[in-house]
Amino acid sequence: MEAIILAGGLGLRLREKVYEAPKVLAETAGKPFIFHVLEYLYRNGVTHAVLAVSYMHEKIISSVGNSFHGMTIDYSVEKEPLGTGGAIKEAMKKCNEDFVFVLNGDTVFDVDLREMYKTAKKDFVTIALKYMDNADRRGIVETENGVVTYFKEKEPGKSGTINGGIYLIDRQVPLSKKKKFSFEYDFLEMNCNRLIPFVSDGYFIDIGIPEDYERAQNEVPVMLTGRKGKAAFLDRDGTININTGHLFRQEDFIFTQNAPERIAELQKKGYYITVISNQAGVAKGMYTENDIAKLNSFINKKLLPYGVIIDAFFHCPHHPDGVVKEYTVDCDCRKPKAGMIFKAVEYYKSLGIEIDLSQSILIGDKDTDIQAGETAGVGRCIKAENNIFPEI
Ligand SMILES: [Zn+2]
């Protein structure tokens, strides 16, 4: 999935002081706010982000760089003020997929992007809405029977759904003929009939509001950490795809029966989808770890139409009888050993997710898969047979 982050905002104005830095770099719980936004995107399966920048863009580019946890980051630099609409239009030129998320770099709204992605519809824009008891500071977005009817001006003391500032846009939708325009006023409010509302009760914070910025210091890290989770550890060859033997070419990759649909179901049930695969072909000099990485992103691309994305891939490149010296070892990760499962648990921990292995599952087509799961203490280990992905 791809996302554009609107990061052109000026410095943060807080009661007495104005920060001499772009808003997205405002220090929040120990790091620039933009890193919380990137963390959020990363956890939601976004693999490519384009930052639309203008004010002090050199500073943003040098502090964020070109990748974050393996997520690629590009920049769209505004040379003159284009408004939010113009900035989105420009940034879209750096996108590749049919549908792209757009969000504000000074806001965290914990919407489940994978769920939101499922609303993607040709010629439409999905808009994430948040219900608020007190929508004082923002206008209310009225909906009726799943359709946006109109945008109301700010009215004190009103409750209702506000625009949460996350959109999923079909790139073919003509936003405006103009170069400079406001996405909110010139597009959204004028095109209610093109909007699909997506209401979420996810955590919401906007650091542009001084009280929210102070609140963010304590709340944002909590929002992004301390989650409990369960994982689905999936073997690759023979489980997700038909095993053709030392597979690494995209053209040889064929899903086993029902794999995409059933992996999507697992994700819907709350499992973090984790591939753990023995890839002794690396030790045997048949392909490289880079080839595996390329195939992994290809697999995720193939899964996208099913509204699912693999959260993490792990592989063991080793084999005791290899030919490539550095991989020719008797390691702890080659199944039936459980090293990859423990590595995955550590990885999720680094994202603030505590995996409960007893609530987790493992699916594999070999006895060695099942053994690895049992060694690690995975609650349920299930055998895949006859190139059919089992139903859980
Ligand atoms: Zn290994």
Residues whose N, C-alpha, C, O or C-beta is under 5 A from the ligand:
A	BS01	ZN	C316 P317 H318 C331 D332 C333 R334
